[in-house]
Amino acid sequence: MVELVAECGYDTFAVTTLASRARVSKRDFYKHFTGKEECFVASYDSIAGRSVRGIRAATEDQAEWRERLRLGILAFAGQIADNPGAAQLTLVEVFSASAAAVERMLCTNRLLEAMVAQNFALAEEAPNPPLLIVKGVVAGCAWVTRGRLLSDGRDPALDGSELAEWALRLCDEDLTRLHGLAAAAPCRPTDVPAAPLAKAPGDERRLILAATAKLASSEGYATLTAPRVRAAAGVSKRSFDRHFEGMPDCFLSMLGTLSGRILAGAEPFFRTADDWASGVQRMVAGLCQHLAQDPAFASLAFLETFSPGVEVVKWRCEMIARLASTLRRECPPAKRPTTLAAEASIGAMWGAIHHLVATGHSAQLPAAAPLLSYIALAPALGGPAAAEAVAAQAHSRRDR
């Protein structure tokens, strides 16, 4: 299973091929599994179990919390380098397999988050990071790894030391300054980008994308069909086929259009700021405000239940890379974070937003903006300076 998934992807082979690769008969295969999906989930469980045990073994004899966190991330990076095929299965192809497989992945994430949280709880001198920071550490590591695995011709190996340094910057003792910190006054309504994909008479492509977004946000990607979208958009089959190769192409185009508009709408928040740190915070606050006001887009962008498999994972990795590139480009050269650190921070923010959206708390995104800003700033400024900048900005907004 691991070999075939790494070579050609989960969706491309049948049980016959799987049994042949394993050198067993189909009859013997079905003695153990009801089908390919059950075999995949069992493979996932085996790999994830070994991974968690390996991380625990690497950290259990260490008393100091920083060293435990560092060794845990080094163990994770080492596992990716030792078996990239297993990483491909658990971190990428899991989205193609089934809802049960994705739920297994989410359970593994929660277990890793509990291990990170316990790392701090066991040491008296350790900080007590907010939940979103803990989730961000795990999500940042995962999304950086996915980006490496999906980059053509790029070595999937991670620099574990660099990734550990990034995580330690997020978990600085100055995090205590962010506890209970809520967002200041929300963005003015005129500052929030207009709702995307409004219908435009005569623009068939736009009508199709708007219909796709509406149906997917209300019923999920799995329910989408070209005839349903065409009927909702009021266009012919010929018109649909002229613009898109099929539903996956249409869905990805819709996500790309929505993302482009959100990013374009957030840009002025950054450009009009007095300095880079303030610009990052204004941009994050604007994005959170928009997502809170547009839960349909938040669901489409951040929930796995809407994903047509690996293609959306690729789209998310590309989005994370684009956002990280912007973050680095605008940062003063002397403080510019590494590419890995910037991508890890954007991945951490993505994971934190996913948690709020998935748990039905999209309305809390504006209140989470200070923590998300801290995640973006810490790799460049360091934990103490990032915490100081976020706290000062929040207090300044409250005073206004």
C-alpha positions as CSV (number, residue, x, y, z in Angstrom):
1,M,0.0,0.0,0.0
2,V,2.7,2.5,1.0
3,E,4.7,1.8,-2.2
4,L,1.8,2.1,-4.6
5,V,0.4,5.2,-2.9
6,A,3.8,6.9,-3.2
7,E,4.3,5.9,-6.8
8,C,0.9,6.7,-8.3
9,G,-1.6,7.9,-5.7
10,Y,-4.4,6.1,-3.8
11,D,-7.1,6.5,-6.5
12,T,-5.1,4.9,-9.4
13,F,-4.9,1.2,-8.4
14,A,-7.2,-1.6,-7.6
15,V,-7.0,-4.5,-5.1
16,T,-5.7,-6.8,-7.9
17,T,-2.6,-4.5,-8.2
18,L,-2.2,-4.2,-4.5
19,A,-2.3,-8.0,-3.9
20,S,0.1,-8.5,-6.8
21,R,2.6,-6.0,-5.3
22,A,2.3,-7.7,-1.9
23,R,2.8,-11.1,-3.6
24,V,-0.4,-12.5,-2.1
25,S,-3.6,-13.7,-3.8
26,K,-6.8,-11.6,-3.8
27,R,-8.3,-14.4,-1.7
28,D,-5.7,-14.0,0.9
29,F,-6.1,-10.2,0.8
30,Y,-9.8,-10.5,1.5
31,K,-9.0,-12.7,4.5
32,H,-7.6,-9.6,6.2
33,F,-9.4,-6.6,4.6
34,T,-12.8,-5.9,3.2
35,G,-11.3,-3.8,0.5
36,K,-8.7,-1.2,-0.4
37,E,-10.1,1.5,1.9
38,E,-9.8,-0.7,5.0
39,C,-6.3,-1.7,4.0
40,F,-5.4,2.0,3.6
41,V,-6.8,2.9,7.1
42,A,-4.9,-0.1,8.6
43,S,-1.7,1.1,6.9
44,Y,-2.3,4.7,8.2
45,D,-2.8,3.4,11.8
46,S,0.4,1.4,11.6
47,I,2.5,4.3,10.4
48,A,0.9,6.9,12.7
49,G,1.3,4.6,15.7
50,R,5.0,4.0,15.0
51,S,5.5,7.7,14.5
52,V,3.9,8.7,17.8
53,R,5.8,6.0,19.7
54,G,9.1,7.2,18.1
55,I,8.4,10.9,19.1
56,R,7.6,9.8,22.6
57,A,10.7,7.6,22.9
58,A,12.9,10.6,21.7
59,T,11.5,12.9,24.4
60,E,10.6,10.9,27.4
61,D,14.0,11.0,29.2
62,Q,14.4,14.8,28.9
63,A,13.4,17.0,31.8
64,E,13.8,20.4,30.1
65,W,10.7,21.5,28.0
66,R,12.7,23.2,25.3
67,E,14.8,20.1,24.7
68,R,11.8,17.9,24.7
69,L,10.1,20.0,22.1
70,R,13.3,20.2,20.0
71,L,13.9,16.4,20.2
72,G,10.3,15.7,19.3
73,I,10.5,17.8,16.2
74,L,13.8,16.3,15.2
75,A,12.3,12.9,15.6
76,F,9.4,13.9,13.3
77,A,11.7,15.3,10.7
78,G,13.9,12.2,10.8
79,Q,10.8,10.0,10.2
80,I,10.0,12.0,7.1
81,A,13.6,11.6,5.8
82,D,13.7,7.9,6.6
83,N,10.4,7.0,4.9
84,P,8.9,9.7,2.6
85,G,6.5,7.2,1.2
86,A,4.9,6.6,4.6
87,A,4.7,10.4,5.0
88,Q,3.0,10.7,1.6
89,L,0.4,8.3,2.7
90,T,-0.4,9.8,6.1
91,L,-0.1,13.5,5.3
92,V,-1.2,13.8,1.6
93,E,-3.0,10.8,0.2
94,V,-5.1,10.4,3.3
95,F,-7.3,13.2,1.9
96,S,-8.1,11.0,-1.1
97,A,-8.9,7.8,0.7
98,S,-12.1,8.3,2.8
99,A,-13.8,10.3,5.5
100,A,-12.7,7.6,7.9
101,A,-9.1,8.1,6.9
102,V,-9.3,11.8,7.4
103,E,-10.8,11.3,10.8
104,R,-7.9,9.1,11.7
105,M,-5.6,11.9,10.7
106,L,-7.5,14.4,12.8
107,C,-7.3,12.0,15.8
108,T,-3.5,11.7,15.3
109,N,-3.3,15.5,15.2
110,R,-5.2,15.8,18.5
111,L,-2.8,13.2,20.0
112,L,0.2,15.1,18.9
113,E,-1.3,18.4,20.2
114,A,-1.9,16.7,23.6
115,M,1.8,15.6,23.6
116,V,2.9,19.2,22.9
117,A,0.6,20.6,25.6
118,Q,1.8,18.0,28.1
119,N,5.4,19.0,27.4
120,F,4.6,22.4,28.8
121,A,2.4,21.2,31.6
122,L,5.1,18.9,33.0
123,A,7.6,21.7,33.6
124,E,7.0,24.4,36.2
125,E,9.1,27.0,34.3
126,A,7.5,26.3,31.0
127,P,5.0,28.8,29.4
128,N,1.3,27.9,29.2
129,P,0.6,28.5,25.5
130,P,-2.9,29.1,24.3
131,L,-4.7,26.3,22.5
132,L,-4.3,27.9,19.1
133,I,-0.5,28.1,19.6
134,V,-0.4,24.4,20.4
135,K,-2.5,23.5,17.4
136,G,-0.3,25.9,15.3
137,V,2.9,24.0,16.2
138,V,1.5,20.7,15.0
139,A,-0.2,22.2,11.9
140,G,2.9,24.2,10.9
141,C,5.0,21.1,10.9
142,A,2.4,19.2,8.9
143,W,1.9,21.8,6.3
144,V,5.6,22.4,5.7
145,T,6.0,18.7,5.2
146,R,3.1,18.5,2.8
147,G,4.6,21.3,0.8
148,R,7.9,19.4,0.5
149,L,6.2,16.2,-0.4
150,L,4.2,17.8,-3.2
151,S,7.0,19.9,-4.7
152,D,8.1,18.3,-7.9
153,G,11.9,17.6,-7.9
154,R,12.2,19.1,-4.4
155,D,13.9,17.1,-1.6
156,P,11.1,16.2,0.8
157,A,13.6,16.1,3.7
158,L,13.1,18.7,6.4
159,D,15.7,20.7,8.3
160,G,14.6,19.5,11.8
161,S,16.8,22.0,13.6
162,E,15.3,24.9,11.7
163,L,11.8,23.7,12.3
164,A,12.5,23.2,16.0
165,E,13.9,26.7,16.2
166,W,10.7,28.0,14.6
167,A,8.5,26.2,17.1
168,L,10.6,27.4,20.1
169,R,10.1,31.0,18.9
170,L,6.4,30.5,19.0
171,C,6.5,29.1,22.6
172,D,8.4,31.8,24.3
173,E,7.7,32.7,27.9
174,D,6.3,36.1,26.8
175,L,3.2,34.2,25.5
176,T,1.7,35.0,28.9
177,R,1.2,38.5,27.7
178,L,-1.3,37.2,25.1
179,H,-3.5,35.2,27.5
180,G,-7.0,36.6,27.4
181,L,-6.1,39.1,24.8
182,A,-9.1,39.8,22.6
183,A,-9.1,41.7,19.4
184,A,-9.7,45.4,19.6
185,A,-12.4,47.2,17.7
186,P,-13.2,45.3,14.6
187,C,-12.5,46.6,11.1
188,R,-14.9,49.1,9.9
189,P,-17.5,47.7,7.4
190,T,-16.0,49.8,4.7
191,D,-12.6,48.2,5.3
192,V,-13.9,44.7,4.7
193,P,-13.6,43.4,1.1
194,A,-16.9,43.0,-0.7
195,A,-18.5,39.6,-0.8
196,P,-16.8,37.6,-3.6
197,L,-18.3,36.1,-6.7
198,A,-21.4,38.2,-6.8
199,K,-23.5,37.3,-9.9
200,A,-22.7,39.3,-13.0
201,P,-25.2,39.2,-15.9
202,G,-23.6,37.9,-19.1
203,D,-20.5,36.5,-17.4
204,E,-21.1,32.8,-17.6
205,R,-17.8,31.7,-16.0
206,R,-18.5,33.9,-13.0
207,L,-22.1,32.6,-12.7
208,I,-20.8,29.0,-12.8
209,L,-18.2,29.8,-10.1
210,A,-20.8,31.5,-7.9
211,A,-23.2,28.5,-8.2
212,T,-20.3,26.1,-7.4
213,A,-19.5,28.1,-4.2
214,K,-23.1,28.3,-3.1
215,L,-23.8,24.6,-3.6
216,A,-20.4,23.4,-2.1
217,S,-20.7,25.6,1.0
218,S,-24.3,24.4,1.7
219,E,-24.0,20.8,0.8
220,G,-20.4,19.8,0.4
221,Y,-18.1,19.0,-2.5
222,A,-19.3,15.4,-2.8
223,T,-22.8,16.5,-3.8
224,L,-21.5,18.6,-6.7
225,T,-22.2,17.5,-10.3
226,A,-21.9,19.5,-13.5
227,P,-25.7,19.3,-14.2
228,R,-26.6,20.6,-10.8
229,V,-24.1,23.5,-11.1
230,R,-25.3,24.3,-14.7
231,A,-28.9,24.4,-13.5
232,A,-28.0,26.6,-10.6
233,A,-26.0,28.9,-12.8
234,G,-28.5,28.9,-15.6
235,V,-26.0,28.0,-18.3
236,S,-25.8,25.3,-21.0
237,K,-23.5,22.2,-21.0
238,R,-21.6,23.7,-23.9
239,S,-21.0,26.8,-21.9
240,F,-19.8,24.9,-18.8
241,D,-17.5,22.7,-21.0
242,R,-16.0,25.7,-22.6
243,H,-14.7,27.0,-19.3
244,F,-13.9,23.9,-17.3
245,E,-12.7,20.4,-17.9
246,G,-14.9,18.9,-15.2
247,M,-16.1,19.5,-11.6
248,P,-12.7,19.2,-9.9
249,D,-11.3,21.9,-12.3
250,C,-14.4,24.1,-11.7
251,F,-14.1,23.7,-7.9
252,L,-10.4,24.5,-7.8
253,S,-11.0,27.5,-10.1
254,M,-13.6,28.7,-7.7
255,L,-11.2,28.4,-4.7
256,G,-8.5,30.2,-6.6
257,T,-10.8,33.1,-7.5
258,L,-12.1,33.4,-4.0
259,S,-8.6,33.3,-2.5
260,G,-7.3,35.9,-5.0
261,R,-10.0,38.3,-4.0
262,I,-9.5,37.8,-0.3
263,L,-5.7,38.4,-0.7
264,A,-6.3,41.4,-2.9
265,G,-8.8,42.8,-0.4
266,A,-6.3,42.2,2.5
267,E,-3.4,43.9,0.7
268,P,-4.4,47.5,1.5
269,F,-4.4,46.8,5.2
270,F,-0.7,46.0,4.9
271,R,0.3,48.7,2.4
272,T,-1.2,51.6,4.5
273,A,0.5,50.6,7.8
274,D,3.4,52.6,9.4
275,D,5.7,49.5,9.6
276,W,5.9,45.9,8.7
277,A,4.7,44.5,12.0
278,S,1.7,46.8,12.1
279,G,0.9,45.9,8.5
280,V,1.0,42.2,9.2
281,Q,-1.4,42.7,12.1
282,R,-3.8,44.8,10.1
283,M,-3.8,42.3,7.3
284,V,-4.5,39.4,9.6
285,A,-7.2,41.3,11.4
286,G,-8.8,42.2,8.1
287,L,-8.7,38.6,6.9
288,C,-10.2,37.3,10.1
289,Q,-13.0,39.8,10.0
290,H,-13.8,38.8,6.4
291,L,-13.8,35.1,7.2
292,A,-16.1,35.7,10.2
293,Q,-18.5,37.6,8.0
294,D,-18.4,35.0,5.2
295,P,-18.6,31.6,6.8
296,A,-19.4,30.0,3.5
297,F,-15.9,30.9,2.2
298,A,-14.3,29.9,5.5
299,S,-15.8,26.5,5.2
300,L,-14.8,26.1,1.5
301,A,-11.2,27.0,2.2
302,F,-10.5,25.4,5.5
303,L,-12.6,22.2,5.9
304,E,-11.5,18.8,4.5
305,T,-15.0,17.7,4.0
306,F,-15.2,19.9,0.9
307,S,-11.9,18.6,-0.6
308,P,-11.7,16.7,-3.9
309,G,-8.6,14.8,-2.7
310,V,-5.0,15.7,-3.2
311,E,-5.7,18.6,-5.7
312,V,-7.1,20.8,-2.9
313,V,-4.1,19.8,-0.7
314,K,-1.9,21.1,-3.5
315,W,-3.9,24.2,-3.7
316,R,-3.6,24.8,0.0
317,C,0.2,24.2,-0.1
318,E,0.5,26.7,-2.9
319,M,-1.6,29.3,-1.0
320,I,0.6,28.8,2.0
321,A,3.7,29.2,-0.1
322,R,2.3,32.4,-1.7
323,L,1.4,33.9,1.6
324,A,4.7,33.0,3.1
325,S,6.5,34.6,0.1
326,T,4.6,37.8,0.7
327,L,5.4,37.8,4.4
328,R,9.1,37.4,3.7
329,R,9.2,39.9,0.8
330,E,7.7,42.7,2.8
331,C,9.8,42.0,5.9
332,P,12.9,44.2,6.5
333,P,15.9,42.2,5.2
334,A,17.6,42.2,8.6
335,K,14.6,40.4,10.2
336,R,13.4,38.3,7.2
337,P,12.5,34.8,8.3
338,T,13.7,31.7,6.4
339,T,11.4,30.2,3.8
340,L,10.8,27.2,6.0
341,A,9.9,29.4,9.0
342,A,7.6,31.6,7.1
343,E,5.8,28.6,5.5
344,A,5.5,27.0,8.9
345,S,4.0,30.1,10.4
346,I,1.4,30.4,7.6
347,G,0.7,26.7,8.0
348,A,0.2,27.2,11.7
349,M,-2.2,30.1,11.1
350,W,-4.1,27.9,8.6
351,G,-4.4,25.1,11.2
352,A,-5.6,27.5,13.9
353,I,-8.3,28.9,11.5
354,H,-9.3,25.4,10.5
355,H,-9.9,24.6,14.2
356,L,-12.2,27.5,14.7
357,V,-14.1,26.9,11.5
358,A,-14.4,23.2,12.0
359,T,-15.7,23.6,15.6
360,G,-18.3,26.2,14.5
361,H,-16.5,29.2,16.0
362,S,-15.8,31.3,12.8
363,A,-17.3,34.3,14.6
364,Q,-14.4,34.1,17.1
365,L,-11.8,34.7,14.3
366,P,-11.5,38.4,14.9
367,A,-10.8,37.8,18.6
368,A,-8.1,35.3,17.5
369,A,-6.4,37.8,15.3
370,P,-3.8,38.8,17.9
371,L,-2.6,35.2,18.4
372,L,-2.6,34.6,14.6
373,S,-0.5,37.8,14.2
374,Y,1.9,36.6,16.8
375,I,2.4,33.4,14.9
376,A,3.2,35.4,11.8
377,L,5.5,37.8,13.5
378,A,7.5,35.5,15.9
379,P,9.8,33.9,13.3
380,A,11.0,37.4,12.3
381,L,11.0,39.4,15.5
382,G,11.4,36.6,18.1
383,G,8.8,35.7,20.7
384,P,9.3,38.6,23.1
385,A,9.3,41.3,20.5
386,A,6.3,39.7,18.6
387,A,4.3,39.5,21.8
388,E,5.1,43.1,22.7
389,A,4.1,44.3,19.2
390,V,0.8,42.4,19.3
391,A,-0.1,43.6,22.8
392,A,0.7,47.2,21.9
393,Q,-1.4,47.1,18.8
394,A,-4.4,45.6,20.7
395,H,-4.2,48.2,23.4
396,S,-3.8,51.0,20.9
397,R,-7.0,49.9,19.1
398,R,-8.9,49.6,22.4
399,D,-7.8,53.2,23.3
400,R,-9.2,54.4,20.0
